[in-house]
């Protein structure tokens, strides 16, 4: 087996892909993530690249090669030739544990928590679409973009309460402040939501929202948008002094 560092052009990528006759089905989310990385100029030369078996068929790299063809962006990467096509080698390719965003961030000296990832995903993409796969560099960029929101959100929601401390609720809190709800009012609303205790009648909506959230599991893909809308609507109505007769999931803002 030998290896070369080559600049893979779209033409060369197509040549390699012509020998792709025994690989898994293309994962569109993975492909789109790699394409965005290449278009943004974030593709980096590492030890990961393309591998060919002894008979010339493609062993590894179909997503990278397809992304080059689709984007028209040439990328430099290692190409391994002459990988022995035996069961042991086939079973070993891509079977290792991939690094999470937190793994890569920690190695880079950056602190990114699961809560932060959930919040910035919601702020950037919302909850109407299926969860979008983002690269590690994209997640770091999103956390930088929403750093101010993440910092004061920790001040607003310092504790965790099952059923309430979920991504959609936290995103709705940020959105409410961005829509003009007073910071101190939102702080009082969230305290009532988290503890179930209140003295101001304007915070009764927080208690109704709390009961609704605790009564169901809203942290699933089918109900995250519902939880977001319920929280945002209740905060904004309460801030405006409106009577929250019932917690509504209708999209109002």
Secondary structure, 3 states (H helix, E strand, C coil): CEEEEEEECHHHHHHHHCCCCCCCCCCHHHHHHHHHHHHCCCCCCCCCCEEEECCCCEEECHHHHHHHHHHCCCEEEEEEEEECCCHHHHHHCCCCCCCCHHHHHHHCCCCCCHHHHHHHHHHHHCCCCCCCCCCHHHHHHHHHHCHHHHHHHHHHCCCCCCCCCCHHHHHHHHHHHHCCCCHHHHHHHHHHHHHCCCCCHHHHHHHHHHHHHHHCCCCCCCCHHHHHHHHHHHHHHHHCCCCCCCCCCCCCC
